[in-house]
Amino acid sequence: IATLMAYFSAPYLVPRLTSYGHLVGDIQLVTLGVLPYAATPILFHVMSALDMRMQLVLSACAVLGVYVLALLWGGTHAADKLEFFTLARVLYGYALLSAYGLCLTLHRWKTA
């Protein structure tokens, strides 16, 4: 709830209270990037309880590998590096959450 409040109040409060009004878009992007980090530990513990540690490691390594390649590419080719790295970090969180969710869904179909 606090994250959503920060997302909607940032365009109003940040320019009035700070001198960082030009970063409101990035601030809102980061607040949305926090959401997957709240849900990922829950899926992590569920997968661990279901003895899916191999899928945990493989999905985390696959997403991390793509993230590292994106960072290497963005470090040399991105026009706005701050926006690129912020977006890459946000997408990493959502990609990891999606990978865990996909593994759980496939496991459920396999055992059903």
C-alpha positions in Angstrom: 0.0 0.0 0.0 2.8 2.4 0.9 4.5 1.7 -2.5 1.3 2.6 -4.4 0.9 5.7 -2.3 4.4 6.7 -3.1 3.8 6.1 -6.8 0.8 8.3 -7.0 2.0 11.0 -4.6 5.5 11.4 -6.2 4.4 13.7 -9.0 2.9 16.1 -6.5 5.3 15.9 -3.6 8.7 15.5 -5.1 8.8 18.8 -7.1 7.3 20.8 -4.2 9.6 19.4 -1.5 12.8 18.7 -3.3 14.8 19.9 -6.3 14.5 16.5 -8.0 11.3 17.2 -10.0 13.0 16.2 -13.2 13.4 12.6 -11.8 9.8 12.0 -11.0 9.5 9.4 -13.8 12.5 7.5 -12.6 11.2 7.6 -9.0 7.8 6.2 -10.1 9.6 3.5 -12.0 11.6 2.5 -9.0 8.5 2.4 -6.8 6.9 -0.1 -9.2 10.2 -2.1 -9.2 9.8 -2.7 -5.5 6.7 -4.8 -5.9 8.3 -8.0 -7.3 10.8 -8.0 -4.4 7.9 -8.4 -2.0 6.4 -11.4 -3.8 9.6 -13.2 -4.9 10.6 -14.4 -1.4 7.1 -16.0 -1.0 7.5 -18.0 -4.2 11.1 -18.8 -3.2 9.9 -20.4 0.1 7.0 -22.2 -1.6 9.4 -23.7 -4.2 11.9 -24.7 -1.5 9.1 -26.4 0.4 8.1 -28.3 -2.7 11.7 -29.4 -3.1 12.2 -27.5 -6.3 15.7 -26.2 -5.5 17.0 -27.2 -8.9 14.4 -25.1 -10.7 15.2 -22.2 -8.3 18.8 -22.3 -9.2 18.3 -22.7 -12.9 15.7 -20.0 -13.2 17.7 -17.6 -11.1 20.9 -18.3 -13.2 19.0 -17.9 -16.5 17.5 -14.5 -15.5 20.8 -13.4 -14.0 22.6 -14.3 -17.2 20.2 -12.2 -19.3 20.4 -9.4 -16.8 24.3 -9.4 -17.0 24.1 -9.4 -20.8 21.7 -6.5 -20.8 24.0 -4.5 -18.5 27.0 -5.2 -20.7 25.1 -4.0 -23.7 23.5 -1.0 -22.0 26.9 0.1 -20.6 28.1 0.8 -24.1 25.0 1.5 -26.2 22.3 3.1 -24.0 21.7 6.8 -24.6 20.4 7.5 -21.1 22.4 5.2 -18.8 20.5 6.1 -15.6 17.1 5.3 -17.1 18.5 2.2 -18.8 20.0 0.7 -15.6 16.9 1.6 -13.6 14.7 -0.1 -16.1 17.0 -3.1 -16.3 16.8 -3.5 -12.6 13.1 -3.3 -12.5 12.7 -5.8 -15.3 15.1 -8.1 -13.6 12.8 -8.3 -10.6 9.7 -8.9 -12.7 11.6 -11.5 -14.8 12.7 -13.4 -11.7 9.2 -13.3 -10.3 7.8 -14.6 -13.7 10.4 -17.4 -13.9 9.5 -18.6 -10.4 5.8 -18.4 -11.2 6.3 -20.3 -14.5 8.3 -23.1 -12.7 5.5 -23.4 -10.1 2.8 -23.6 -12.8 4.7 -26.2 -14.7 5.3 -28.2 -11.5 1.6 -28.1 -10.7 0.7 -29.3 -14.2 3.3 -32.1 -13.9 2.0 -33.4 -10.6 -1.7 -33.0 -11.4 
